[in-house]
Amino acid sequence: MLFLQNLKSFPLSIKRILFGSLSGGIGILGLLLAGALFVVETLTRPKKLNPFDHYTFSPYELGLPAEEVTFPSLHGDHNVSGYYIACPGATSTLLVCPGYRSRMAEYLGIGVHLWRAGYNVLVFEYYGHGIAVSTRVTLGYREINDFLGAVAYAKERAPQTHLGALSYSMGAAVAIMSSARNTDIEALQKMLHCSMRQPKSRKNSGFYLMLIIVVHTLKIAKLT
């Protein structure tokens, strides 16, 4: 008799197990979705400036004859900010493409060395990542248009020069995707991470090694 009672209750136990598993699975999926939305919100929400963000290096401190310029993105949805540093007699123009939420002023250090090496230099910042913080960032979708806008501006300023790009982090991914759509870029150097601080010792710094790699890459590409 006890066996029959247990047998009758067995299907009900399976239903409970299935229902519990389904509820647990939905709960886990809900947590994963909430986590993904939190990550996306954190990565793309508009940047907040602190009072010290406006105090940084300028071309004046570095002795650069740079122009502060703006140019439209590819489709003209907004203007992109940058520094254009012209070098008399240059045969190549280099775009310096910053990384995620980076400002163009942070890359003036590399701009100095490239300019002294005889290149025109266009240092710019992706819209929403630098000082212009009124909009969400898109991690590549809109930034591609910013890069292509920079290419068009560089060609307008020095139409007879070769074009190359030095890109960092997210900017490297954007430059790669953009170069697949535009054949004007003849050399592309990608950096995953590099500090722009002036080193105390050249022997222990990768900064100058990076410059050697960049110049070597550009020479291979016949930009000089």
QUITA-V82139 format. One line per field, one symbol per residue. phi: phi as a letter, one per 40 degrees, with the letter a starting at -180 (. if undefined). burial: b if it has 16 or more other C-alpha atoms within 10 Angstrom, else e. A space follows every 50 residues. Layout:
phi=???
burial=???
//
This chain:
phi=.cccccccccdccccccccccccccccccccccccccccccccbcdcbcb dcccbacbdcccgcccbcbbaccdcgcabbcabbbcbdgcbbbbcbbccc fbbcccbcdccdccccchbcbbcbbccgcbccbcbccbfhcccdcccccc cccccccaccccbbbbbbfdccccccccccbaccccabbbbcaacccccc bccbbccccccccccccccdcgcc
burial=eeeeeeeeeeeeeeeeeeeeeeeeeeeeeeeeeeeeeeeeeebbebbeee eeeeeeebbeeeebebeeebbbbbeeeebbbbbbbbbeebbbbbbbbbbb bbbbbbbbbbbbebbeebbbbbbbbbbbbbbbbeeebbbbebbbbbbbbb bbbbbeebeebbbbbbbbbbbbbbbbebbeeeeebebbbbbeeeeeeeee eeeeeebbeeeeebbebbeeeebb
//
